[in-house]
Amino acid sequence: MGFRAGFPWVTRFAEQAQHIPFASDRIMLWDDHAIILRSHGDHHRIIEAIIARGGQRAEQLMREHVCYAGIILRRNYEKLLEAHDTMPTTKPTRRL
């Protein structure tokens, strides 16, 4: 049984990876184009490892990708908190 015959969804997924940029809802928190490019490249490398039946390599790449994404998300979250702390505050108005 060939790879394509046994796992048609992997073939479709890999083909989509070559034509459709992967983006998550968290991409809005990223303001660095280099980070977006790295993430996109990570997705392609993960798919290539899966196609090559490199399960351990795919797992290693995915773990690294998730770890790096967590670092970036934490950094951006901290930036948002810092920006919020430096914003002028206003007293809430009292509703009658």
N, C-alpha and C positions, 0 to 999 in steps of 0.2 A: 504494500500500500504506500503510495507516494505521500509526501508531506502535504501537497495541495489537496489531495483527495481526502486525507484524514482530518485536516483542520482548515476548512474553507474560510472560516471567520478570521483566522490569523492572516491568510493571504489578503482578504479584503481590508483588514486593519492596516497591514503593511503598505498596501497600495494607497490607502487614504493618508498614511503618514508622509508619503512622498509628495502629496498634492495639497493637503490642507494643513495650514499652520495650527499647531496645538496651542490653545490658550485657555486658561482657566479664569474664573471670576476674580482670582487674586492678582491677575496681571495688572489690574488697575492700581495696585499698590506699588508697582515697580515703576521707577522713573529712569531706569538705566537700561538703555537699549542693549548693551553688552550682556546684561543679565538675561534679558528676554531671548537673545540669540543663543546663549549657553543652554538655557532651558529647552529651547526648541531642538538644539543639537542633541541634548540628552535623550529626548524622546526618540529621535531617529536611531541613536546608538542602541537604545533598549530594544527597539523593534528589530534592528539588524541582528542583535544577539539572539532574540527569540527565533527569527527565521533560520539562523545558523544552528538552532537547537542548542544554544549555549545557555542553558538554564542558570548555571551558577554565575556566569558573566552577566546575564540579564538581571539577576537578583542583586548582584554587586552594584551594577549601574543604577538600579532603581533605588537602592538604599542610599547611595551617594546623592542622587537627585533629590530625594526627600529630605535628607539631612541639610543639603545646601539650601533648598527652598525654605526650610524652617529657619535657618540662619538669616536669610534675606527677609522673611516675614517678620521675624523678631526685631531686626534692625529697623525696618520700616514702621513697625508698631511703636517702637521707642521714639522714633522721629515724630510720629503723630502725637504721642504723649507730650514730648518736649514742646512741640508747636502749640499744643493746647494750653500748657502751663504758662506760656509766654503771652497768650492772648489776653487782652484787657477783659476784665470781668465786669459785669453789670449786676446790680442788685435786682432780684426778681421783683416784679411789680405785684403789689398786693391787690387782689381782686376783691371787690366788695359785692 
